[in-house]
């Protein structure tokens, strides 16, 4: 068996300490991310994609609700209820502060995608703006992602 020299121990000690120092520098500068940070980064990217592609969904268009497929029907909503919802949604934005909780609450009350389309239609008629674009302009991705994730899980139309 070979005898361990004190110089060899010192060399390995320097290598280990150097590795730890380099690791800490890389973590401090953000070049090297932890597993949790990488997962959060992937989740953020997925949320951005979900919100960015929301306008590509047919059900976000104002006239989508006019063409239910066979065996389905438009979700019945009274014009006054739709108008009240649209006014309440517009009121969630303010000059200095937006009411994200109220916006989330209103979106989570929607039960079908065609209802969202009806609301988008009323919003467009009343304010001349696309509802989805307006939401994206006034709220951040982190505020909208849970809402669009929920809306994506809803049935498209009510069954007859």
Phi and psi in degrees as GROMACS dihedral restraints (atoms count N, CA, C in turn):
[ dihedral_restraints ]
;  ai    aj    ak    al  type     phi  dphi    fc
    3     4     5     6     1   -79.4    20    10
    4     5     6     7     1   138.8    20    10
    6     7     8     9     1   -76.9    20    10
    7     8     9    10     1   135.6    20    10
    9    10    11    12     1   -81.8    20    10
   10    11    12    13     1   124.5    20    10
   12    13    14    15     1   -87.1    20    10
   13    14    15    16     1   144.5    20    10
   15    16    17    18     1   -59.0    20    10
   16    17    18    19     1   -31.5    20    10
   18    19    20    21     1   -66.6    20    10
   19    20    21    22     1   -36.7    20    10
   21    22    23    24     1   -64.5    20    10
   22    23    24    25     1   -41.2    20    10
   24    25    26    27     1   -63.4    20    10
   25    26    27    28     1   -40.5    20    10
   27    28    29    30     1   -65.4    20    10
   28    29    30    31     1   -40.7    20    10
   30    31    32    33     1   -61.7    20    10
   31    32    33    34     1   -46.2    20    10
   33    34    35    36     1   -67.8    20    10
   34    35    36    37     1   -34.3    20    10
   36    37    38    39     1   -63.5    20    10
   37    38    39    40     1   -41.9    20    10
   39    40    41    42     1   -65.1    20    10
   40    41    42    43     1   -40.2    20    10
   42    43    44    45     1   -62.5    20    10
   43    44    45    46     1   -45.9    20    10
   45    46    47    48     1   -65.3    20    10
   46    47    48    49     1   -47.8    20    10
   48    49    50    51     1   -62.3    20    10
   49    50    51    52     1   -42.2    20    10
   51    52    53    54     1   -60.8    20    10
   52    53    54    55     1   -41.6    20    10
   54    55    56    57     1   -63.3    20    10
   55    56    57    58     1   -42.4    20    10
   57    58    59    60     1   -64.6    20    10
   58    59    60    61     1   -41.9    20    10
   60    61    62    63     1   -64.4    20    10
   61    62    63    64     1   -45.8    20    10
   63    64    65    66     1   -62.1    20    10
   64    65    66    67     1   -42.8    20    10
   66    67    68    69     1   -59.0    20    10
   67    68    69    70     1   -45.8    20    10
   69    70    71    72     1   -66.9    20    10
   70    71    72    73     1   -36.0    20    10
   72    73    74    75     1   -65.9    20    10
   73    74    75    76     1   -44.4    20    10
   75    76    77    78     1   -64.0    20    10
   76    77    78    79     1   -38.3    20    10
   78    79    80    81     1   -69.1    20    10
   79    80    81    82     1   -40.6    20    10
   81    82    83    84     1   -67.2    20    10
   82    83    84    85     1   -34.7    20    10
   84    85    86    87     1   -83.6    20    10
   85    86    87    88     1    -9.9    20    10
   87    88    89    90     1    86.8    20    10
   88    89    90    91     1     4.0    20    10
   90    91    92    93     1   -70.6    20    10
   91    92    93    94     1   -39.8    20    10
   93    94    95    96     1  -107.9    20    10
   94    95    96    97     1   124.5    20    10
   96    97    98    99     1  -108.5    20    10
   97    98    99   100     1   151.2    20    10
   99   100   101   102     1   -76.4    20    10
  100   101   102   103     1   167.4    20    10
  102   103   104   105     1   -60.0    20    10
  103   104   105   106     1   -42.2    20    10
  105   106   107   108     1   -64.1    20    10
  106   107   108   109     1   -40.2    20    10
  108   109   110   111     1   -65.9    20    10
  109   110   111   112     1   -37.5    20    10
  111   112   113   114     1   -66.3    20    10
  112   113   114   115     1   -41.1    20    10
  114   115   116   117     1   -63.2    20    10
  115   116   117   118     1   -43.0    20    10
  117   118   119   120     1   -63.2    20    10
  118   119   120   121     1   -39.7    20    10
  120   121   122   123     1   -63.4    20    10
  121   122   123   124     1   -42.1    20    10
  123   124   125   126     1   -65.6    20    10
  124   125   126   127     1   -39.5    20    10
  126   127   128   129     1   -64.7    20    10
  127   128   129   130     1   -42.3    20    10
  129   130   131   132     1   -62.1    20    10
  130   131   132   133     1   -42.5    20    10
  132   133   134   135     1   -64.1    20    10
  133   134   135   136     1   -39.9    20    10
  135   136   137   138     1   -65.4    20    10
  136   137   138   139     1   -40.8    20    10
  138   139   140   141     1   -63.9    20    10
  139   140   141   142     1   -42.3    20    10
  141   142   143   144     1   -61.4    20    10
  142   143   144   145     1   -41.5    20    10
  144   145   146   147     1   -65.1    20    10
  145   146   147   148     1   -41.8    20    10
  147   148   149   150     1   -60.4    20    10
  148   149   150   151     1   -47.2    20    10
  150   151   152   153     1   -72.1    20    10
  151   152   153   154     1   -41.5    20    10
  153   154   155   156     1   -62.2    20    10
  154   155   156   157     1   -38.3    20    10
  156   157   158   159     1   -89.4    20    10
  157   158   159   160     1     4.3    20    10
  159   160   161   162     1   -59.6    20    10
  160   161   162   163     1   -38.2    20    10
  162   163   164   165     1   -69.8    20    10
  163   164   165   166     1   -16.3    20    10
  165   166   167   168     1   -80.1    20    10
  166   167   168   169     1   -14.0    20    10
  168   169   170   171     1   -74.8    20    10
  169   170   171   172     1   133.9    20    10
  171   172   173   174     1   -59.1    20    10
  172   173   174   175     1   -38.6    20    10
  174   175   176   177     1   -69.1    20    10
  175   176   177   178     1   -10.4    20    10
  177   178   179   180     1   -85.9    20    10
  178   179   180   181     1    -6.5    20    10
  180   181   182   183     1   -79.5    20    10
  181   182   183   184     1   143.1    20    10
  183   184   185   186     1   -60.6    20    10
  184   185   186   187     1   -27.9    20    10
  186   187   188   189     1  -103.6    20    10
  187   188   189   190     1     8.5    20    10
  189   190   191   192     1   -59.4    20    10
  190   191   192   193     1   -37.9    20    10
  192   193   194   195     1   -67.5    20    10
  193   194   195   196     1   -12.9    20    10
  195   196   197   198     1   -76.8    20    10
  196   197   198   199     1   -12.3    20    10
  198   199   200   201     1  -125.7    20    10
  199   200   201   202     1    66.7    20    10
  201   202   203   204     1   -70.3    20    10
  202   203   204   205     1   143.3    20    10
  204   205   206   207     1   -71.5    20    10
  205   206   207   208     1   168.8    20    10
  207   208   209   210     1   -58.3    20    10
  208   209   210   211     1   139.1    20    10
  210   211   212   213     1    87.6    20    10
  211   212   213   214     1    -2.1    20    10
  213   214   215   216     1  -126.4    20    10
  214   215   216   217     1   164.3    20    10
  216   217   218   219     1  -140.9    20    10
  217   218   219   220     1   161.2    20    10
  219   220   221   222     1   -62.9    20    10
  220   221   222   223     1   141.6    20    10
  222   223   224   225     1   -70.0    20    10
  223   224   225   226     1   122.6    20    10
  225   226   227   228     1   -71.8    20    10
  226   227   228   229     1   122.4    20    10
  228   229   230   231     1  -134.5    20    10
  229   230   231   232     1   133.9    20    10
  231   232   233   234     1   -74.9    20    10
  232   233   234   235     1   145.9    20    10
  234   235   236   237     1   -57.0    20    10
  235   236   237   238     1   -36.4    20    10
  237   238   239   240     1   -68.7    20    10
  238   239   240   241     1   -36.8    20    10
  240   241   242   243     1   -66.7    20    10
  241   242   243   244     1   -42.0    20    10
  243   244   245   246     1   -63.6    20    10
  244   245   246   247     1   -42.6    20    10
  246   247   248   249     1   -63.5    20    10
  247   248   249   250     1   -43.6    20    10
  249   250   251   252     1   -60.2    20    10
  250   251   252   253     1   -41.6    20    10
  252   253   254   255     1   -63.6    20    10
  253   254   255   256     1   -45.2    20    10
  255   256   257   258     1   -63.3    20    10
  256   257   258   259     1   -43.6    20    10
  258   259   260   261     1   -64.1    20    10
  259   260   261   262     1   -43.4    20    10
  261   262   263   264     1   -62.7    20    10
  262   263   264   265     1   -39.3    20    10
  264   265   266   267     1   -65.6    20    10
  265   266   267   268     1   -43.6    20    10
  267   268   269   270     1   -63.2    20    10
  268   269   270   271     1   -33.9    20    10
  270   271   272   273     1   -73.4    20    10
  271   272   273   274     1    -8.8    20    10
  273   274   275   276     1   -73.2    20    10
  274   275   276   277     1   -14.1    20    10
  276   277   278   279     1  -100.6    20    10
  277   278   279   280     1   143.2    20    10
  279   280   281   282     1  -130.9    20    10
  280   281   282   283     1   176.4    20    10
  282   283   284   285     1   -68.8    20    10
  283   284   285   286     1   -43.7    20    10
  285   286   287   288     1  -105.3    20    10
  286   287   288   289     1   -28.3    20    10
  288   289   290   291     1  -144.4    20    10
  289   290   291   292     1   141.4    20    10
  291   292   293   294     1  -101.6    20    10
  292   293   294   295     1   148.4    20    10
  294   295   296   297     1   -98.6    20    10
  295   296   297   298     1    86.0    20    10
  297   298   299   300     1   -63.6    20    10
  298   299   300   301     1   -35.6    20    10
  300   301   302   303     1   -63.9    20    10
  301   302   303   304     1   -42.1    20    10
  303   304   305   306     1   -65.7    20    10
  304   305   306   307     1   -41.1    20    10
  306   307   308   309     1   -61.3    20    10
  307   308   309   310     1   -47.1    20    10
  309   310   311   312     1   -61.8    20    10
  310   311   312   313     1   -42.6    20    10
  312   313   314   315     1   -61.1    20    10
  313   314   315   316     1   -43.4    20    10
  315   316   317   318     1   -65.0    20    10
  316   317   318   319     1   -42.3    20    10
  318   319   320   321     1   -68.8    20    10
  319   320   321   322     1   -33.9    20    10
  321   322   323   324     1   -76.7    20    10
  322   323   324   325     1    -8.2    20    10
  324   325   326   327     1   -81.1    20    10
  325   326   327   328     1   -15.2    20    10
  327   328   329   330     1   -70.8    20    10
  328   329   330   331     1   135.5    20    10
  330   331   332   333     1  -110.5    20    10
  331   332   333   334     1   -17.5    20    10
  333   334   335   336     1  -142.5    20    10
  334   335   336   337     1   157.3    20    10
  336   337   338   339     1   -68.1    20    10
  337   338   339   340     1   -31.0    20    10
  339   340   341   342     1   -69.6    20    10
  340   341   342   343     1   -25.5    20    10
  342   343   344   345     1   -65.8    20    10
  343   344   345   346     1   -41.5    20    10
  345   346   347   348     1   -59.0    20    10
  346   347   348   349     1   -42.6    20    10
  348   349   350   351     1   -63.0    20    10
  349   350   351   352     1   -41.0    20    10
  351   352   353   354     1   -62.9    20    10
  352   353   354   355     1   -42.1    20    10
  354   355   356   357     1   -65.2    20    10
  355   356   357   358     1   -39.8    20    10
  357   358   359   360     1   -62.3    20    10
  358   359   360   361     1   -37.9    20    10
  360   361   362   363     1   -64.6    20    10
  361   362   363   364     1   -48.2    20    10
  363   364   365   366     1   -62.9    20    10
  364   365   366   367     1   -40.1    20    10
  366   367   368   369     1   -61.9    20    10
  367   368   369   370     1   -44.1    20    10
  369   370   371   372     1   -64.1    20    10
  370   371   372   373     1   -42.1    20    10
  372   373   374   375     1   -66.6    20    10
  373   374   375   376     1   -39.6    20    10
  375   376   377   378     1   -80.9    20    10
  376   377   378   379     1   -39.3    20    10
  378   379   380   381     1  -115.9    20    10
  379   380   381   382     1    -6.2    20    10
  381   382   383   384     1    69.1    20    10
  382   383   384   385     1    21.7    20    10
  384   385   386   387     1  -127.8    20    10
  385   386   387   388     1   153.0    20    10
  387   388   389   390     1   -78.0    20    10
  388   389   390   391     1   128.5    20    10
  390   391   392   393     1   -59.5    20    10
  391   392   393   394     1   -46.1    20    10
  393   394   395   396     1   -63.9    20    10
  394   395   396   397     1   -43.9    20    10
  396   397   398   399     1   -63.8    20    10
  397   398   399   400     1   -40.4    20    10
  399   400   401   402     1   -62.3    20    10
  400   401   402   403     1   -42.7    20    10
  402   403   404   405     1   -61.2    20    10
  403   404   405   406     1   -44.5    20    10
  405   406   407   408     1   -66.4    20    10
  406   407   408   409     1   -31.1    20    10
  408   409   410   411     1   -74.9    20    10
  409   410   411   412     1   -28.6    20    10
  411   412   413   414     1  -103.3    20    10
  412   413   414   415     1   -15.4    20    10
  414   415   416   417     1  -130.3    20    10
  415   416   417   418     1   153.2    20    10
  417   418   419   420     1   -80.8    20    10
  418   419   420   421     1   166.8    20    10
  420   421   422   423     1   -60.1    20    10
  421   422   423   424     1   -41.6    20    10
  423   424   425   426     1   -65.8    20    10
  424   425   426   427     1   -28.3    20    10
  426   427   428   429     1   -79.8    20    10
  427   428   429   430     1   -33.8    20    10
  429   430   431   432     1   -89.4    20    10
  430   431   432   433     1   -27.1    20    10
  432   433   434   435     1   -55.6    20    10
  433   434   435   436     1   -46.9    20    10
  435   436   437   438     1   -63.1    20    10
  436   437   438   439     1   -33.0    20    10
  438   439   440   441     1   -68.6    20    10
  439   440   441   442     1   -47.2    20    10
  441   442   443   444     1   -70.5    20    10
  442   443   444   445     1   -31.1    20    10
  444   445   446   447     1   -63.0    20    10
  445   446   447   448     1   -42.9    20    10
  447   448   449   450     1   -63.4    20    10
  448   449   450   451     1   -48.1    20    10
  450   451   452   453     1   -60.9    20    10
  451   452   453   454     1   -34.2    20    10
  453   454   455   456     1   -66.5    20    10
  454   455   456   457     1   -22.0    20    10
  456   457   458   459     1   -88.1    20    10
  457   458   459   460     1    -9.2    20    10
  459   460   461   462     1   -74.3    20    10
  460   461   462   463     1   153.6    20    10
  462   463   464   465     1   -67.2    20    10
  463   464   465   466     1   152.2    20    10
  465   466   467   468     1   -72.3    20    10
  466   467   468   469     1   -50.5    20    10
  468   469   470   471     1  -132.2    20    10
  469   470   471   472     1   168.2    20    10
  471   472   473   474     1   -81.7    20    10
  472   473   474   475     1   141.0    20    10
  474   475   476   477     1   -76.5    20    10
  475   476   477   478     1   148.6    20    10
